[in-house]
């Protein structure tokens, strides 16, 4: 990490246009936030353009927080229709929306939350979009999609210097990955200056890596105790699930409490064993019992878990856009069973 002490605000993010100036009404509306992270940071938020892919429960939480924070423009892409099952986990839709486009159904309530945010909805599949589509956005966040699509969009974003997030929730498990390419941010601290205190702004920079490279991280050979102290077992759960979905073009299938899906369990074990044997990782890092638990949770949406992961994701997006504080570097893995969220650096 590079550090440089400054007494001026960071203006490193040249991509976000700053043509929109906050008027008196907006300054009053966002007064508490301006007190928290400053006028210039709020101005950057108001000039930002964000793309959210997917509009299920996790996306609901993210979009709500971004709209309330006062971003400039939010575009939501989803071709799926609202189902009765969606009503149990999504608070931005209602029973009348069943059969309608999911993203379109979210828009009405989002507009009510903050009419000053421009909200766009695209009801096409994200797979149909070419690389030029992404160029108007400052940040792209893809939720609930396959590994192949995540890698494809991440690579497009890298080529166009666009910051990228991927996230998903499966029952009690959730993850966030981010690739900010080269990111600069400011941290403020107070120092003694004579009889008074002075605010010093430290400028930092971090270099990120792509999702594809991060998933091929070379783990060092360590004892089980030292390995678990440094690396999250939940990450390996997420890794195994992403690889399973890539290989089989589907998620693992849960049968019942009485009957375990041995076929899918064996496929998950094979993926785990291949990775662990490659780097000589102790098999106790990810047990068979944990993989069975993963099968029971794959594809499920549990609202409290989506709220936790979505809240953290939205907060991180705001950090990136406002250029305040260190964002996730570069994985966040959440286990709702233990209540532990772990930051994992795999670069």
C-alpha positions in Angstrom: 0.0 0.0 0.0 1.3 3.4 -1.0 0.7 6.3 1.4 1.2 10.0 1.1 0.2 12.7 3.6 -1.9 15.5 2.2 -3.9 18.4 3.5 -6.1 18.6 0.4 -9.0 16.5 -0.7 -8.3 13.6 -3.0 -9.2 14.3 -6.7 -7.7 11.1 -8.1 -10.9 9.7 -9.5 -11.0 11.3 -12.9 -13.7 9.0 -14.2 -16.6 10.4 -12.2 -17.7 13.6 -13.7 -18.3 16.4 -11.2 -20.5 18.7 -13.3 -23.5 18.4 -11.0 -23.2 20.8 -8.1 -25.3 20.2 -4.9 -28.1 22.8 -4.6 -29.4 24.0 -1.2 -32.2 21.5 -1.2 -29.8 18.6 -1.7 -27.4 19.9 0.8 -30.2 19.9 3.4 -31.4 16.5 2.3 -28.0 14.9 2.7 -26.9 17.0 5.6 -26.1 14.1 7.9 -24.0 12.3 5.3 -22.1 15.5 4.4 -21.2 15.9 8.1 -20.0 12.3 8.0 -17.9 12.2 4.8 -17.8 15.8 3.5 -19.3 17.9 0.8 -16.9 16.8 -2.0 -17.6 13.1 -1.3 -21.3 13.7 -1.5 -20.8 15.6 -4.7 -19.0 12.6 -6.1 -21.9 10.3 -5.2 -24.3 12.7 -6.9 -22.3 12.5 -10.1 -21.8 8.7 -10.1 -23.4 6.2 -12.4 -23.9 2.6 -11.1 -25.0 -0.6 -12.8 -26.6 -3.3 -10.8 -27.1 -6.7 -12.5 -29.8 -8.9 -10.9 -32.8 -7.8 -8.8 -33.4 -10.4 -6.1 -33.2 -9.9 -2.3 -29.5 -9.1 -2.2 -29.9 -6.5 -4.9 -33.0 -5.0 -3.1 -30.9 -4.2 -0.1 -28.0 -2.7 -2.2 -30.3 -0.6 -4.3 -32.2 0.8 -1.3 -29.0 1.9 0.4 -27.5 3.5 -2.7 -30.7 5.4 -3.5 -31.0 6.7 0.1 -27.4 7.8 0.0 -28.1 9.9 -3.1 -26.1 8.5 -6.0 -26.6 10.2 -9.3 -27.8 7.3 -11.5 -28.7 3.7 -10.8 -29.3 1.3 -13.7 -30.8 -2.2 -12.9 -30.7 -5.0 -15.4 -32.8 -8.2 -15.0 -34.9 -10.1 -17.5 -36.6 -12.3 -14.9 -40.3 -12.1 -13.8 -41.5 -11.8 -10.2 -42.6 -15.1 -8.8 -44.7 -15.8 -5.6 -41.5 -17.1 -4.0 -39.9 -13.7 -4.4 -42.4 -12.1 -2.1 -40.9 -13.9 1.0 -37.5 -12.2 0.6 -37.9 -9.0 -1.4 -39.3 -5.8 0.2 -39.3 -3.6 -2.9 -42.1 -5.7 -4.6 -45.6 -6.7 -3.7 -48.2 -9.4 -4.7 -49.5 -7.2 -7.5 -46.1 -7.5 -9.2 -46.2 -11.3 -9.7 -45.6 -12.0 -13.4 -44.1 -8.5 -14.0 -40.4 -7.8 -14.7 -38.5 -7.9 -11.4 -36.3 -4.8 -12.0 -39.3 -2.8 -13.3 -41.3 -3.8 -10.2 -38.5 -2.5 -7.9 -38.4 0.9 -9.6 -41.6 2.3 -8.2 -40.6 2.0 -4.5 -37.0 3.1 -5.2 -38.2 6.3 -6.8 -40.4 7.0 -3.8 -37.4 6.5 -1.5 -35.5 9.3 -3.2 -37.0 11.0 -6.3 -33.7 12.9 -7.0 -31.9 9.7 -8.0 -32.3 8.8 -11.7 -33.3 5.1 -11.9 -33.1 3.2 -15.2 -34.4 -0.3 -15.8 -33.4 -2.7 -18.5 -35.5 -5.8 -18.9 -33.1 -7.6 -21.3 -30.6 -10.3 -20.4 -27.2 -8.9 -19.4 -25.7 -11.6 -21.7 -27.0 -9.7 -24.7 -25.0 -6.6 -23.9 -21.7 -5.9 -25.7 -18.6 -4.2 -24.1 -19.7 -0.7 -25.2 -22.8 -1.0 -22.9 -20.7 -0.8 -19.8 -18.6 2.3 -20.6 -21.1 4.8 -19.2 -20.8 3.4 -15.7 -18.4 4.2 -12.9 -19.1 0.9 -11.0 -20.6 -2.4 -12.2 -22.0 -4.8 -9.5 -23.2 -8.2 -10.7 -25.3 -10.3 -8.3 -26.5 -13.9 -8.4 -24.8 -14.8 -11.7 -22.6 -17.7 -12.9 -18.9 -17.7 -12.7 -18.5 -17.6 -16.5 -20.6 -14.4 -16.7 -18.8 -12.8 -13.7 -15.4 -13.4 -15.3 -16.6 -12.1 -18.7 -18.0 -8.8 -17.2 -15.0 -8.4 -14.9 -12.7 -8.6 -17.9 -14.7 -6.1 -19.9 -14.7 -3.7 -16.9 -10.9 -4.1 -16.6 -10.3 -3.1 -20.2 -12.5 0.0 -19.8 -11.1 1.0 -16.3 -14.5 0.4 -14.6 -14.6 -0.8 -11.0 -16.3 -4.2 -10.6 -18.1 -6.1 -7.8 -19.6 -9.6 -7.7 -21.8 -10.8 -4.9 -24.3 -13.5 -4.0 -26.0 -15.1 -1.1 -26.8 -18.8 -0.7 -28.9 -19.4 2.4 -26.7 -18.6 5.4 -23.6 -18.0 3.3 -22.7 -14.9 1.3 -19.7 -13.4 -0.5 -18.5 -10.1 -2.1 -15.6 -9.9 -4.5 -14.3 -6.6 -5.8 -11.8 -5.6 -8.5 -11.1 -1.9 -8.3 -8.0 -2.1 -10.6 -6.0 0.8 -9.1 -7.9 2.6 -6.4 -7.0 5.7 -4.5 -8.7 6.8 -1.3 -8.4 9.2 1.6 -8.2 8.5 5.3 -8.4 11.4 7.7 -6.8 11.7 11.1 -6.3 14.3 13.8 -2.8 15.4 14.8 -1.6 17.8 17.5 -0.7 21.2 16.1 0.4 23.6 18.8 -2.4 24.0 21.2 -5.0 22.8 18.7 -5.6 19.8 16.4 -5.3 19.7 12.7 -6.9 17.3 10.2 -4.4 15.5 8.0 -5.6 13.6 4.9 -3.6 10.5 4.1 -3.8 9.4 0.5 -3.5 5.7 -0.1 -3.5 3.5 -3.2 -4.2 -0.2 -3.7 -3.8 -2.5 -6.7 -6.4 -5.2 -7.2 -6.5 -8.3 -9.4 -9.2 -9.9 -11.6 -11.6 -12.5 -10.4 -10.1 -15.1 -12.6 -6.6 -14.5 -11.2 -7.8 -14.3 -7.6 -9.5 -17.7 -7.9 -6.1 -19.1 -9.0 -4.3 -17.7 -6.0 -1.4 -19.9 -4.9 -1.8 -20.8 -1.3 1.3 -21.3 0.8 1.9 -24.6 2.7 1.1 -24.0 6.3 0.0 -26.0 9.4 -3.8 -26.3 9.8 -3.8 -23.8 12.7 -1.8 -21.2 10.9 -3.7 -21.7 7.7 -7.1 -21.2 9.3 -5.7 -18.1 11.1 -4.9 -16.6 7.7 -7.5 -18.0 5.3 -11.3 -18.3 5.7 -12.9 -21.7 5.3 -16.0 -19.9 4.0 -14.0 -18.7 1.1 -13.3 -22.3 0.1 -17.0 -23.1 0.4 -17.8 -20.2 -2.0 -15.0 -21.3 -4.4 -16.3 -24.9 -4.5 -19.8 -23.7 -5.2 -18.7 -21.3 -8.0 -16.7 -24.1 -9.6 -19.6 -26.6 -9.3 -21.9 -24.2 -11.0 -19.4 -23.6 -13.8 -18.9 -27.4 -14.4 -22.5 -28.5 -14.1 -24.3 -25.3 -15.3 -26.5 -25.5 -12.2 -26.4 -25.3 -8.4 -26.2 -28.3 -6.1 -29.7 -29.8 -5.5 -31.1 -30.4 -2.1 -33.4 -33.4 -1.8 -34.6 -33.7 1.8 -33.5 -34.0 5.4 -33.9 -37.7 5.2 -32.1 -38.2 1.8 -28.8 -36.6 1.1 -27.8 -35.8 -2.5 -24.7 -38.1 -2.6 -24.1 -37.4 -6.3 -23.7 -33.7 -5.8 -21.9 -34.1 -2.6 -19.3 -36.2 -4.3 -18.9 -33.6 -7.1 -18.3 -30.9 -4.5 -15.8 -33.1 -2.7 -13.9 -33.7 -6.0 -13.6 -30.0 -6.6 -12.4 -29.4 -3.1 -9.9 -32.3 -3.2 -8.4 -31.1 -6.5 -7.7 -27.7 -5.1 -6.5 -29.0 -1.7 -4.1 -31.6 -3.2 -2.7 -28.9 -5.6 -1.6 -26.8 -2.6 -1.3 -29.5 0.0 -4.2 -27.9 2.1 -5.5 -29.9 5.1 -8.9 -31.4 4.3 -10.2 -30.2 7.7 -10.2 -26.7 6.3 -13.5 -27.6 4.5 -15.1 -30.7 5.9 -17.7 -33.0 4.2 -20.2 -31.8 6.8 -19.7 -28.2 5.6 -20.3 -29.3 2.0 -23.5 -31.0 3.0 -24.6 -27.8 4.6 -23.7 -26.0 1.4 -26.1 -28.2 -0.6 -28.9 -27.4 1.9 -28.4 -23.7 1.4 -27.5 -23.3 -2.3 -29.9 -21.1 -4.1 -31.9 -20.0 -1.0 -32.6 -16.4 -0.1 -32.8 -15.6 3.6 -33.7 -12.0 4.1 -31.6 -11.3 7.3 -28.5 -12.7 5.5 -29.2 -10.7 2.4 -29.6 -7.6 4.6 -26.2 -8.1 6.2 -24.3 -8.8 3.0 -26.2 -6.3 1.0 -25.7 -3.6 3.6 -21.9 -4.2 3.6 -21.8 -4.3 -0.2 -23.7 -1.0 -0.5 -21.4 0.6 2.1 -18.4 -0.5 0.2 -19.7 0.9 -3.0 -20.2 4.2 -1.3 -16.6 4.1 0.0 -15.4 3.6 -3.5 -17.5 6.3 -5.1 -16.7 8.9 -2.3 -13.1 7.8 -2.2 -13.2 7.6 1.6 -11.6 4.8 3.6 -10.2 1.4 2.4 -12.8 -0.7 0.5 -12.9 -4.5 0.6 -9.6 -6.0 -0.5 -10.6 -8.2 -2.3 -13.0 -10.8 -0.8 -15.6 -10.6 2.0 -17.0 -14.0 3.0 -20.0 -14.3 5.4 -21.1 -17.3 7.4 -24.5 -16.7 9.0 -24.3 -19.8 11.1 -21.5 -18.4 13.1 -22.2 -14.7 12.4 -18.6 -14.2 11.2 -17.7 -12.0 8.2 -14.1 -12.3 7.1 -12.1 -10.0 4.8 -9.8 -12.2 2.6 -7.0 -10.8 0.5 -6.2 -13.1 -2.4 -4.0 -11.1 -4.8 
